[in-house]
Amino acid sequence: MITVPTKSGTGSPEPKARPIKTGIEERTPRGAKEQSLRERLRSLYYGHSDAAHRFRYALLAFDIVTIIFIIGTSFTPRETWIEYVDIVFGVVILVDFLARLWVSPHPAREFAHPATWADIIAILSFLAPIVGEGLGFLRILRTLRLLHTYQLVARLRMDSTFFRQNEETIGAVINLIVFLFITTGIVYETQHWRNPSIGNYIDALYFTVTTLTTTGFGDITLKGSLGRLIAVIIMIFGVTLFLRLLQTLLRPQKVRFACPECGLQRHEVDAVFCKACGTRLNIPDEGRF
């Protein structure tokens, strides 16, 4: 706001200045606080500071604790304290979900990501008793998303020499474990109420592993057409992921470094030149292979 004094006669009191609108609206204290909170949250979710990295690691740890809780409570009778813990988990997931939407530049686009729908299913599974606790296994989808974000992968490379040397193998292991847990949860939820052979997650996990590895002892089979369809999906996708893991473990170790000329990503550990275009490389290493 700019004020301009008006002319006055000699000896007469100076009149009050007339306000001139500049078109720039002053931010209200409430709006400023809201904007400041949003910026702080955005920096935690998407920033590169140490606090942001610690925050995202805390979210990953929370995901792991959630999965352990689901597995552990699947073997015990449904008790009141479990329902209270379910509510706590559900509230935390809901707050995190709403915070992500609030700080996102394009909230509507978030619903195009499978991880968003995984969060919605997880929230329902913890807060709505009619849904049941088993669907909380789909929460592990979010763990997969966190491990594939650029910021977290970069942080893991920076913090862990082991991760840098085995990044592709770790990724293949994670994909296989995630698939194993998701399908185990689906098998349990679709079969435990009508299949006496599947009474808990261990039974479902046993069936999933034997089907995935095509061992198929035959002592546990899924009931109905849906059960057979699930078994087919486990064999097709599970074997693919399992073979991918074996391929990663058995082939020669390579490092991931983008060639500045042709963009080739994978090179031998001791490579000096790019094998595709011959450009000299400057691959960072720690002096040991």
PAZAPA-4460 file (N, C-alpha, C; in steps of 0.05 Angstrom, whole numbers, plus 32768, in hexadecimal, padded with zeros to 4 digits):
% residues 289
    n_x    n_y    n_z   ca_x   ca_y   ca_z    c_x    c_y    c_z   seq   type   mol
   8011   7FE8   8000   8000   8000   8000   8012   8019   8000     1      M     A
   800D   802C   7FEE   801C   8044   7FEB   800A   805C   7FF2     2      I     A
   8014   806F   8001   8004   8086   8008   8011   809F   7FFB     3      T     A
   8000   80B1   7FF2   8009   80C9   7FE5   7FFC   80E1   7FF2     4      V     A
   800C   80F4   7FFD   8000   810B   800A   7FF3   811D   7FF6     5      P     A
   7FDD   812B   7FFF   7FCF   813E   7FEE   7FD8   815A   7FF6     6      T     A
   7FD3   816D   7FE3   7FDB   8189   7FE7   7FC9   8196   7FFC     7      K     A
   7FD4   81A8   800B   7FC4   81B7   8020   7FCD   81D3   8020     8      S     A
   7FBB   81E5   8029   7FC2   8201   802A   7FD5   8207   8041     9      G     A
   7FE1   821F   8041   7FF4   8227   8055   7FE6   822A   8070    10      T     A
   7FF1   821F   8084   7FE6   8221   809F   7FD0   820D   80A5    11      G     A
   7FC6   8201   8091   7FB1   81ED   8096   7FBD   81D2   809D    12      S     A
   7FB0   81C2   80AC   7FBB   81A8   80B4   7FBE   8196   809B    13      P     A
   7FD3   8186   809C   7FD9   8173   8086   7FC4   815D   8085    14      E     A
   7FB5   815A   8070   7FA1   8145   806F   7FAE   812A   806E    15      P     A
   7F9D   8116   8074   7FA7   80FA   8074   7FAD   80F1   8058    16      K     A
   7FC2   80E1   8055   7FCA   80D7   803B   7FB5   80C5   8030    17      A     A
   7FB1   80C7   8015   7F9E   80B5   8008   7FAB   809B   7FFF    18      R     A
   7FA0   8085   8006   7FAC   806B   7FFF   7FA9   8065   7FE1    19      P     A
   7FBD   805A   7FD5   7FBD   8052   7FB9   7FC1   8034   7FB8    20      I     A
   7FAF   8026   7FAB   7FB1   8009   7FA9   7FC7   8002   7F94    21      K     A
   7FD9   7FF0   7F9C   7FEE   7FE8   7F8A   7FE8   7FCF   7F7B    22      T     A
   7FD3   7FC1   7F82   7FCC   7FA7   7F75   7FDA   7F90   7F82    23      G     A
   7FEC   7F95   7F96   7FFA   7F80   7FA4   7FEC   7F7B   7FBE    24      I     A
   7FE0   7F64   7FC2   7FD2   7F5E   7FDB   7FE5   7F56   7FF0    25      E     A
   7FE2   7F61   8007   7FF2   7F5A   801E   7FE9   7F3F   8028    26      E     A
   7FFC   7F2E   802E   7FF5   7F13   8038   7FED   7F15   8056    27      R     A
   7FD7   7F08   805C   7FCD   7F08   8077   7FDF   7EF6   8088    28      T     A
   7FE0   7EFB   80A2   7FF1   7EEA   80B4   7FE9   7ECC   80B1    29      P     A
   7FCE   7EC7   80B0   7FC6   7EAB   80AE   7FCF   7E9F   8093    30      R     A
   7FCC   7EAE   807E   7FD5   7EA4   8064   7FF3   7E9F   8063    31      G     A
   8002   7EB1   8070   801F   7EAF   8071   8027   7E95   8080    32      A     A
   801A   7E90   8097   8020   7E78   80A6   8019   7E5F   8096    33      K     A
   8002   7E5F   8088   7FFA   7E48   8079   800E   7E43   8062    34      E     A
   8017   7E59   8055   802A   7E56   803F   8045   7E4C   804A    35      Q     A
   804D   7E56   8061   8066   7E4E   806D   8065   7E30   8075    36      S     A
   804F   7E27   8080   804C   7E0B   8087   804D   7DF9   806E    37      L     A
   8040   7E02   8059   8040   7DF3   8040   805C   7DF1   8034    38      R     A
   806B   7E06   8035   8086   7E06   802B   8098   7DF3   803B    39      E     A
   8094   7DF4   8056   80A4   7DE2   8067   809E   7DC5   8061    40      R     A
   8085   7DBF   805E   807D   7DA3   8057   8088   7D9B   803C    41      L     A
   8086   7DAD   8029   8090   7DA7   800E   80AE   7DA1   800E    42      R     A
   80BC   7DB1   801E   80D9   7DAC   8020   80DF   7D91   802D    43      S     A
   80CE   7D89   803F   80D3   7D6E   804C   80CD   7D57   8039    44      L     A
   80B9   7D5A   8029   80B1   7D44   8017   80C2   7D44   7FFD    45      Y     A
   80CB   7D5B   7FF4   80D9   7D5C   7FDA   80F4   7D69   7FDB    46      Y     A
   80FD   7D73   7FF2   8116   7D82   7FF4   812E   7D70   7FF5    47      G     A
   8145   7D7D   7FF7   815F   7D6E   7FF7   816E   7D72   8011    48      H     A
   8162   7D7F   8025   8171   7D84   803E   8173   7D6B   804E    49      S     A
   8184   7D6C   8063   8187   7D55   8075   816C   7D4F   8083    50      D     A
   815E   7D64   808B   8144   7D60   8098   8130   7D52   8086    51      A     A
   8130   7D59   806C   811E   7D4C   8059   8125   7D2E   8055    52      A     A
   813F   7D28   8054   8147   7D0C   8051   813F   7CFC   806A    53      H     A
   8144   7D08   8082   813C   7CFA   809B   811E   7CF6   809C    54      R     A
   810F   7D09   8092   80F2   7D07   8093   80E8   7CF1   8081    55      F     A
   80F4   7CEE   8069   80EC   7CD9   8057   80F5   7CBE   8060    56      R     A
   810C   7CBC   806D   8114   7CA3   8079   8101   7C9B   8090    57      Y     A
   80F7   7CAF   809F   80E4   7CA9   80B4   80CA   7C9E   80A8    58      A     A
   80C1   7CA9   8092   80A9   7C9E   8085   80AE   7C81   807B    59      L     A
   80C5   7C7C   8071   80CC   7C61   8069   80CC   7C4E   8081    60      L     A
   80D7   7C57   8097   80D7   7C46   80AF   80BB   7C41   80B9    61      A     A
   80AA   7C56   80B7   808E   7C52   80BE   8080   7C3D   80AD    62      F     A
   8086   7C3D   8093   807B   7C29   8081   8083   7C0D   808A    63      D     A
   809C   7C0A   8090   80A6   7BF0   8099   8099   7BE6   80B3    64      I     A
   8096   7BF9   80C6   8089   7BF2   80DF   806C   7BEA   80DA    65      V     A
   805F   7BF8   80C7   8043   7BF1   80C1   8041   7BD5   80B6    66      T     A
   8053   7BCD   80A4   8052   7BB3   8099   8058   7B9D   80AE    67      I     A
   806B   7BA2   80BF   8071   7B8F   80D5   8059   7B8C   80E7    68      I     A
   804B   7BA2   80ED   8034   7BA1   80FE   801E   7B8F   80F1    69      F     A
   801A   7B93   80D7   8005   7B83   80C9   800C   7B66   80CA    70      I     A
   8025   7B5F   80C5   802D   7B43   80C5   802A   7B37   80E1    71      I     A
   8034   7B46   80F5   8033   7B3C   8110   8017   7B38   811B    72      G     A
   8005   7B4A   8115   7FEA   7B48   8120   7FD8   7B35   8111    73      T     A
   7FE2   7B2B   80FA   7FD2   7B18   80EB   7FD0   7AFD   80F9    74      S     A
   7FE1   7AF8   810D   7FE2   7ADE   811B   7FD3   7ADF   8135    75      F     A
   7FC9   7AF7   813D   7FBC   7AFA   8157   7F9E   7B00   8153    76      T     A
   7F8E   7AF9   8167   7F71   7B00   8165   7F6E   7B1E   8164    77      P     A
   7F58   7B26   8158   7F52   7B43   8155   7F4B   7B4E   8171    78      R     A
   7F5C   7B60   817C   7F58   7B6B   8196   7F55   7B89   8194    79      E     A
   7F4B   7B95   81AB   7F46   7BB2   81AB   7F5F   7BC2   81A6    80      T     A
   7F75   7BBA   81B3   7F8E   7BCA   81B0   7F98   7BCB   8193    81      W     A
   7F93   7BB5   8184   7F9B   7BB4   8168   7F8A   7BC8   8158    82      I     A
   7F71   7BCA   815E   7F60   7BDE   8150   7F69   7BFA   8156    83      E     A
   7F71   7C00   816F   7F7B   7C1B   8175   7F95   7C21   8166    84      Y     A
   7FA7   7C0D   8164   7FBF   7C12   8155   7FB9   7C15   8137    85      V     A
   7FA5   7C06   812D   7F9D   7C0A   8112   7F94   7C27   810D    86      D     A
   7F85   7C32   811F   7F7B   7C4D   811C   7F93   7C61   811C    87      I     A
   7FA6   7C5C   812D   7FBE   7C6E   812E   7FCD   7C6D   8113    88      V     A
   7FD1   7C55   8109   7FDE   7C53   80EF   7FCE   7C60   80D9    89      F     A
   7FB4   7C5C   80DA   7FA3   7C68   80C6   7FA3   7C86   80C6    90      G     A
   7FA3   7C92   80DE   7FA4   7CAF   80E1   7FBF   7CBA   80D6    91      V     A
   7FD5   7CAD   80DD   7FEF   7CB6   80D3   7FF0   7CB5   80B5    92      V     A
   7FE7   7C9F   80AA   7FE7   7C9C   808C   7FD5   7CB1   8080    93      I     A
   7FBE   7CB6   808C   7FAC   7CCA   8081   7FB8   7CE6   8082    94      L     A
   7FC5   7CED   8098   7FD2   7D07   809A   7FE8   7D0A   8085    95      V     A
   7FF8   7CF5   8082   800D   7CF5   806E   8002   7CF8   8052    96      D     A
   7FEC   7CEA   804D   7FDF   7CEB   8032   7FD5   7D07   802C    97      F     A
   7FC7   7D13   803F   7FBC   7D2E   803B   7FD2   7D43   8039    98      L     A
   7FE8   7D3F   8048   7FFF   7D52   8046   800B   7D50   802A    99      A     A
   800E   7D38   801F   8019   7D36   8004   8008   7D44   7FF0   100      R     A
   7FEE   7D40   7FF2   7FDC   7D4E   7FDF   7FDE   7D6C   7FE2   101      L     A
   7FE0   7D76   7FFB   7FE1   7D93   8000   7FFA   7DA0   7FF4   102      W     A
   8010   7D93   7FF6   8029   7D9F   7FED   802F   7D98   7FD0   103      V     A
   801F   7D87   7FC4   8024   7D7F   7FA8   801D   7D97   7F95   104      S     A
   802D   7D9D   7F81   8027   7DB2   7F6E   800E   7DAB   7F5E   105      P     A
   8008   7D92   7F59   7FF1   7D89   7F4A   7FE3   7D72   7F59   106      H     A
   7FD2   7D79   7F6C   7FC6   7D64   7F7D   7FB6   7D50   7F6C   107      P     A
   7FA8   7D59   7F57   7F97   7D47   7F48   7FA8   7D31   7F3A   108      A     A
   7FC0   7D38   7F32   7FD1   7D25   7F25   7FDB   7D0F   7F38   109      R     A
   7FDA   7D14   7F52   7FE3   7CFF   7F65   7FD2   7CE6   7F62   110      E     A
   7FB9   7CE9   7F5A   7FA7   7CD2   7F59   7FAD   7CC1   7F40   111      F     A
   7FBF   7CCA   7F2F   7FC8   7CB9   7F19   7FDD   7CA5   7F21   112      A     A
   7FE8   7CA9   7F39   7FFD   7C97   7F43   7FF1   7C7F   7F52   113      H     A
   7FFA   7C67   7F4D   7FF0   7C50   7F5D   7FF5   7C53   7F7B   114      P     A
   800B   7C61   7F82   8011   7C64   7F9F   7FFB   7C73   7FAD   115      A     A
   7FEE   7C86   7F9F   7FD8   7C95   7FAC   7FC1   7C83   7FB3   116      T     A
   7FB9   7C72   7FA0   7FA4   7C5F   7FA6   7FAC   7C4A   7FBA   117      W     A
   7FC5   7C43   7FBB   7FCF   7C31   7FD0   7FCB   7C3E   7FEC   118      A     A
   7FD0   7C58   7FEE   7FCC   7C66   8007   7FAF   7C66   800F   119      D     A
   7F9D   7C6B   7FFB   7F81   7C6C   8001   7F77   7C51   800B   120      I     A
   7F80   7C3B   7FFF   7F79   7C20   8008   7F83   7C1C   8024   121      I     A
   7F9C   7C24   8029   7FA8   7C21   8044   7F98   7C30   8059   122      A     A
   7F90   7C49   8053   7F81   7C59   8065   7F66   7C4B   806C   123      I     A
   7F59   7C41   8057   7F40   7C33   805C   7F44   7C1A   806C   124      L     A
   7F59   7C0C   8067   7F5E   7BF2   8075   7F63   7BF7   8093   125      S     A
   7F6E   7C0E   809A   7F74   7C13   80B6   7F5D   7C21   80C5   126      F     A
   7F4E   7C32   80B6   7F3A   7C42   80C3   7F1E   7C36   80C1   127      L     A
   7F19   7C24   80AE   7EFF   7C19   80AA   7F00   7BFB   80B2   128      A     A
   7EF5   7BF3   80C9   7EF6   7BD7   80D1   7EE9   7BC4   80BD   129      P     A
   7ED6   7BCE   80AE   7EC9   7BBC   809B   7EDB   7BB3   8084   130      I     A
   7EF0   7BC3   807F   7F04   7BBC   806A   7F16   7BA6   8074   131      V     A
   7F1E   7BA6   808D   7F2F   7B92   8098   7F4C   7B9A   8096   132      G     A
   7F5D   7B8D   80A7   7F79   7B95   80A9   7F8A   7B8B   8092   133      E     A
   7F80   7B77   8083   7F91   7B6B   806E   7F99   7B7D   8058   134      G     A
   7F86   7B8F   8050   7F8D   7BA1   803A   7FA3   7BB5   8041   135      L     A
   7FA9   7BB7   805B   7FC0   7BC8   8062   7FDA   7BBE   8056   136      G     A
   7FDB   7BA5   804C   7FF3   7B9C   803E   7FF9   7BAC   8025   137      F     A
   7FE4   7BB8   8019   7FE9   7BC8   8001   7FF8   7BE2   8008   138      L     A
   7FFB   7BE7   8021   800B   7BFE   802A   8028   7BFB   8020   139      R     A
   8031   7BE2   801C   804D   7BDE   8013   8052   7BEA   7FF7   140      I     A
   803D   7BEF   7FE8   8040   7BFC   7FCE   804E   7C17   7FD2   141      L     A
   8047   7C24   7FE8   8053   7C3E   7FED   8071   7C3C   7FF3   142      R     A
   8079   7C26   8000   8095   7C22   8005   80A4   7C20   7FEA   143      T     A
   8098   7C12   7FD7   80A5   7C10   7FBD   80A8   7C2C   7FB0   144      L     A
   8094   7C3C   7FB3   8096   7C57   7FA8   80AC   7C68   7FB5   145      R     A
   80AE   7C66   7FCF   80C2   7C75   7FDD   80DE   7C6D   7FD5   146      L     A
   80E2   7C53   7FD2   80FD   7C4A   7FCB   8104   7C50   7FAE   147      L     A
   80F1   7C58   7F9D   80F7   7C5E   7F82   80F7   7C7C   7F7C   148      H     A
   80F2   7C8D   7F90   80F3   7CA9   7F8C   8111   7CB1   7F88   149      T     A
   8115   7CC5   7F78   8130   7CCE   7F71   813F   7CD7   7F8A   150      Y     A
   8131   7CE6   7F9C   813F   7CF1   7FB3   8148   7CDB   7FC6   151      Q     A
   8137   7CC7   7FCA   813F   7CB2   7FDD   8155   7CA0   7FD2   152      L     A
   8153   7C9A   7FB8   8168   7C8A   7FAC   8183   7C98   7FAD   153      V     A
   8182   7CB3   7FA7   819B   7CC2   7FA8   81A6   7CC3   7FC4   154      A     A
   8194   7CC5   7FD8   819E   7CC5   7FF4   81AA   7CAA   7FFC   155      R     A
   819D   7C94   7FF3   81A8   7C7A   7FF9   81C3   7C76   7FEC   156      L     A
   81C7   7C80   7FD3   81E1   7C7F   7FC7   81F6   7C8E   7FD7   157      R     A
   81EE   7CA5   7FE1   8200   7CB6   7FF0   8207   7CAA   800B   158      M     A
   81F4   7C9E   8018   81F8   7C95   8033   8204   7C79   8035   159      D     A
   81FF   7C68   8021   8206   7C4C   8023   8217   7C43   800B   160      S     A
   8230   7C3B   8011   8241   7C2F   7FFD   8235   7C15   7FF3   161      T     A
   822A   7C06   8005   821E   7BEC   7FFE   8208   7BF0   7FEA   162      F     A
   81F7   7C05   7FEE   81E1   7C0A   7FDB   81EB   7C12   7FC0   163      F     A
   8200   7C22   7FBF   820B   7C2B   7FA5   8216   7C13   7F96   164      R     A
   8222   7C00   7FA3   822E   7BEA   7F96   8219   7BD4   7F8E   165      Q     A
   8202   7BD5   7F9B   81EF   7BC0   7F96   81D3   7BCB   7F91   166      N     A
   81D2   7BE3   7F85   81B8   7BF0   7F81   81A4   7BE0   7F71   167      E     A
   81AD   7BD4   7F5B   819B   7BC6   7F4A   8191   7BAC   7F58   168      E     A
   81A3   7B9E   7F65   819C   7B86   7F74   8187   7B8C   7F8A   169      T     A
   818C   7BA1   7F99   817A   7BA9   7FAE   815F   7BB0   7FA2   170      I     A
   815E   7BBE   7F8B   8145   7BC4   7F7F   8136   7BAC   7F76   171      G     A
   8144   7B98   7F6B   8136   7B7F   7F63   812B   7B70   7F7C   172      A     A
   813B   7B6F   7F92   8131   7B62   7FAA   8118   7B70   7FB5   173      V     A
   8119   7B8B   7FB5   8102   7B9A   7FBF   80E9   7B94   7FAE   174      I     A
   80EC   7B94   7F93   80D5   7B8E   7F82   80C9   7B73   7F88   175      N     A
   80DB   7B5F   7F8C   80D1   7B44   7F91   80C3   7B42   7FAC   176      L     A
   80CF   7B4F   7FC1   80C3   7B4E   7FDB   80A8   7B5C   7FDB   177      I     A
   80A6   7B73   7FCE   808D   7B82   7FCD   8078   7B71   7FBF   178      V     A
   807E   7B65   7FA9   806B   7B54   7F9B   8063   7B3D   7FAD   179      F     A
   8076   7B31   7FBC   8070   7B1B   7FCD   805C   7B23   7FE3   180      L     A
   8061   7B3A   7FF0   804F   7B43   8005   8034   7B4A   7FFB   181      F     A
   8032   7B57   7FE4   8018   7B5F   7FD9   8008   7B47   7FD2   182      I     A
   8013   7B34   7FC4   8004   7B1C   7FBC   7FFD   7B0B   7FD4   183      T     A
   800E   7B0B   7FE8   8008   7AFC   8001   7FEF   7B08   800E   184      T     A
   7FEE   7B23   8010   7FD7   7B30   801B   7FBE   7B2B   800B   185      G     A
   7FC0   7B2B   7FF0   7FA9   7B25   7FE0   7F9F   7B09   7FE3   186      I     A
   7FB2   7AF6   7FE4   7FAB   7ADA   7FE8   7F9C   7AD7   8003   187      V     A
   7FA7   7AE3   8018   7F9B   7AE0   8032   7F7F   7AEC   8033   188      Y     A
   7F7C   7B04   8028   7F62   7B12   8029   7F4C   7B04   8019   189      E     A
   7F54   7AF7   8003   7F40   7AEA   7FF2   7F3B   7ACD   7FFA   190      T     A
   7F4B   7AC1   800B   7F49   7AA5   8011   7F44   7A9D   802E   191      Q     A
   7F4D   7AAE   8041   7F4D   7AA4   805D   7F30   7A9F   8067   192      H     A
   7F1D   7AAD   805C   7F01   7AAA   8066   7EF3   7A91   805A   193      W     A
   7EFE   7A85   8046   7EF1   7A6D   803A   7F04   7A56   8035   194      R     A
   7F1E   7A5A   803A   7F31   7A45   8035   7F3F   7A3D   8050   195      N     A
   7F38   7A26   805B   7F43   7A1E   8075   7F62   7A1A   8074   196      P     A
   7F6D   7A17   805D   7F8A   7A14   805B   7F9A   7A2E   805F   197      S     A
   7F8C   7A45   805D   7F99   7A5F   8060   7F8C   7A6D   8078   198      I     A
   7F99   7A69   808F   7F8E   7A75   80A8   7F9C   7A8F   80B0   199      G     A
   7FB4   7A94   80A6   7FC3   7AAC   80AD   7FD6   7AB4   8096   200      N     A
   7FE5   7AC8   809B   7FF7   7AD2   8086   800E   7ABE   807F   201      Y     A
   8016   7AAF   8093   802B   7A9B   808E   8021   7A86   8079   202      I     A
   8009   7A7D   807D   7FFD   7A6A   8069   7FFC   7A77   804D   203      D     A
   7FF3   7A90   804C   7FF2   7A9E   8032   800E   7AA3   8027   204      A     A
   8021   7AAA   8038   803C   7AAE   802F   8048   7A94   8025   205      L     A
   8043   7A7E   8033   804D   7A64   802A   8043   7A5D   800E   206      Y     A
   8029   7A61   800A   801D   7A5B   7FF0   802A   7A6D   7FDA   207      F     A
   802D   7A87   7FE0   8038   7A9A   7FCD   8054   7A92   7FC5   208      T     A
   8065   7A8B   7FD8   8080   7A84   7FD2   8082   7A6B   7FC2   209      V     A
   8073   7A57   7FC9   8074   7A3D   7FBA   8069   7A41   7F9E   210      T     A
   8055   7A52   7F9B   804B   7A58   7F80   805E   7A68   7F6F   211      T     A
   806A   7A7C   7F7C   807C   7A8E   7F6E   8095   7A7F   7F64   212      L     A
   809F   7A6C   7F74   80B6   7A5D   7F6C   80AF   7A44   7F5B   213      T     A
   8095   7A41   7F55   808A   7A2B   7F46   808F   7A10   7F53   214      T     A
   8095   7A10   7F6D   8098   79F7   7F7C   807E   79E8   7F7E   215      T     A
   8069   79F7   7F88   804E   79EC   7F88   804B   79D2   7F96   216      G     A
   804E   79D1   7FB0   804B   79B7   7FBF   802F   79AC   7FBD   217      F     A
   801B   79BD   7FB9   8000   79B3   7FB6   7FF1   79AF   7FD0   218      G     A
   7FFE   79B4   7FE7   7FEF   79B0   8000   7FDC   79C8   8005   219      D     A
   7FE1   79DF   7FF9   7FCE   79F5   7FFB   7FC7   79FE   7FDF   220      I     A
   7FAD   7A00   7FD9   7FA4   7A0A   7FBF   7F8F   7A1F   7FC5   221      T     A
   7F8C   7A32   7FB2   7F78   7A47   7FB5   7F5D   7A3E   7FAA   222      L     A
   7F48   7A47   7FB7   7F2D   7A3F   7FB0   7F21   7A51   7F9B   223      K     A
   7F12   7A46   7F89   7F03   7A56   7F76   7F13   7A60   7F5E   224      G     A
   7F04   7A6C   7F4B   7F11   7A76   7F33   7F23   7A8E   7F3A   225      S     A
   7F1B   7A9E   7F4D   7F2C   7AB5   7F54   7F46   7AAB   7F60   226      L     A
   7F46   7A96   7F70   7F5E   7A8B   7F7B   7F71   7A80   7F66   227      G     A
   7F66   7A73   7F52   7F77   7A69   7F3C   7F83   7A80   7F2C   228      R     A
   7F73   7A95   7F28   7F7D   7AAC   7F19   7F94   7AB9   7F29   229      L     A
   7F91   7ABB   7F43   7FA7   7AC7   7F54   7FC0   7AB6   7F52   230      I     A
   7FBD   7A9B   7F52   7FD4   7A8A   7F4F   7FE2   7A8D   7F35   231      A     A
   7FD3   7A91   7F1F   7FDF   7A95   7F05   7FEF   7AAF   7F05   232      V     A
   7FE3   7AC5   7F10   7FF1   7ADF   7F11   800B   7ADD   7F21   233      I     A
   8009   7ACE   7F37   8022   7ACB   7F48   8038   7ABD   7F38   234      I     A
   8030   7AA8   7F2A   8045   7A99   7F1B   8050   7AAA   7F04   235      M     A
   8040   7AB9   7EF6   804A   7AC8   7EDF   805C   7ADF   7EE8   236      I     A
   8051   7AF0   7EF9   8060   7B08   7F02   8076   7B01   7F16   237      F     A
   8070   7AEE   7F28   8084   7AE7   7F3C   809D   7ADA   7F30   238      G     A
   8099   7AC8   7F1D   80B0   7ABB   7F10   80C0   7AD0   7F01   239      V     A
   80B3   7AE3   7EF4   80C1   7AF8   7EE6   80D3   7B08   7EF8   240      T     A
   80C8   7B10   7F0F   80D7   7B20   7F23   80EE   7B0F   7F2F   241      L     A
   80E8   7AF5   7F33   80FD   7AE4   7F3F   8114   7AE0   7F2B   242      F     A
   810E   7ADC   7F12   8123   7ADA   7EFE   8132   7AF4   7EFA   243      L     A
   8124   7B0A   7EFD   8132   7B24   7EFB   8146   7B27   7F12   244      R     A
   813F   7B1E   7F2A   8151   7B1F   7F40   8169   7B0D   7F3B   245      L     A
   8165   7AF5   7F32   817B   7AE2   7F2C   818E   7AEE   7F17   246      L     A
   8182   7AFA   7F02   8192   7B07   7EED   81A4   7B1D   7EF9   247      Q     A
   8198   7B2D   7F0B   81A8   7B42   7F17   81BE   7B38   7F28   248      T     A
   81B9   7B22   7F36   81CE   7B17   7F48   81E4   7B09   7F39   249      L     A
   81DE   7AFD   7F22   81F2   7AEC   7F14   8202   7AFB   7F00   250      L     A
   81F8   7B11   7EF4   8207   7B1F   7EE0   821D   7B30   7EEC   251      R     A
   8232   7B37   7EDD   8248   7B46   7EE8   823F   7B61   7EF3   252      P     A
   824D   7B68   7F09   8246   7B81   7F17   824D   7B99   7F05   253      Q     A
   823B   7BAC   7F04   8240   7BC5   7EF5   8237   7BDD   7F06   254      K     A
   8241   7BF4   7EFE   823A   7C0D   7F0C   8227   7C1D   7EFA   255      V     A
   8216   7C2D   7F06   8204   7C3E   7EF8   820F   7C5B   7EF6   256      R     A
   8216   7C63   7EDE   8221   7C7E   7EDA   821B   7C86   7EBD   257      F     A
   820D   7C9D   7EBA   8205   7CA6   7EA0   821C   7CB1   7E90   258      A     A
   8221   7CA6   7E78   8236   7CB0   7E66   822E   7CCC   7E5D   259      C     A
   823F   7CE0   7E60   8238   7CFB   7E58   8233   7CFE   7E3A   260      P     A
   823C   7CEB   7E2A   8239   7CEE   7E0D   8221   7CDE   7E02   261      E     A
   821F   7CC4   7E09   8209   7CB4   7DFD   81F4   7CAC   7E12   262      C     A
   81F9   7CB1   7E2C   81E6   7CAB   7E40   81E4   7C8F   7E4A   263      G     A
   81F7   7C7D   7E41   81F7   7C62   7E4B   81FA   7C61   7E69   264      L     A
   81E8   7C52   7E77   81E7   7C53   7E94   81F9   7C3F   7EA2   265      Q     A
   81FD   7C27   7E97   820B   7C12   7EA5   8226   7C0D   7E99   266      R     A
   823A   7C0C   7EAA   8256   7C08   7EA1   8264   7BF4   7EB4   267      H     A
   827A   7BE9   7EAA   828A   7BD8   7EBB   8295   7BE8   7ED3   268      E     A
   829B   7BDA   7EE9   82A3   7BE8   7F01   82BD   7BF8   7EFC   269      V     A
   82CF   7BED   7EEC   82E9   7BFB   7EE7   82EA   7C08   7ECC   270      D     A
   82D3   7C0F   7EC0   82D2   7C1B   7EA6   82DE   7C37   7EA6   271      A     A
   82EF   7C3D   7E92   82FB   7C57   7E8E   82EE   7C65   7E76   272      V     A
   82E5   7C55   7E62   82D8   7C60   7E4B   82BD   7C53   7E47   273      F     A
   82AA   7C61   7E3C   8290   7C56   7E36   8292   7C42   7E1F   274      C     A
   8287   7C2A   7E23   8289   7C15   7E0F   8277   7C1A   7DF7   275      K     A
   8264   7C2D   7DFA   8252   7C33   7DE3   825D   7C48   7DD1   276      A     A
   8269   7C5E   7DDC   8272   7C74   7DCB   828F   7C7B   7DCF   277      C     A
   829C   7C6F   7DE3   82B9   7C74   7DE7   82BF   7C8D   7DF7   278      G     A
   82AB   7C9B   7E01   82B0   7CB3   7E11   82BE   7CAC   7E2B   279      T     A
   82D1   7CBC   7E33   82DF   7CB8   7E4C   82CC   7CBD   7E63   280      R     A
   82CB   7CAA   7E76   82B9   7CAC   7E8D   82C8   7CB5   7EA6   281      L     A
   82BA   7CC0   7EB8   82C5   7CC8   7ED2   82B3   7CBD   7EE8   282      N     A
   82B2   7CA3   7EEA   82A0   7C96   7EFD   82AB   7C98   7F19   283      I     A
   829C   7CA4   7F2C   82A6   7CA6   7F47   82A9   7C8B   7F54   284      P     A
   82BE   7C87   7F62   82C2   7C6E   7F71   82D2   7C74   7F8A   285      D     A
   82D3   7C60   7F9C   82E0   7C63   7FB5   82FB   7C55   7FB6   286      E     A
   8306   7C4E   7F9F   8320   7C42   7F9E   8321   7C24   7FA2   287      G     A
   8308   7C17   7FA2   8308   7BFA   7FA5   82F0   7BF0   7F94   288      R     A
   82F2   7BD7   7F8C   82DD   7BCB   7F7B   82CE   7BB6   7F8B   289      F     A
***
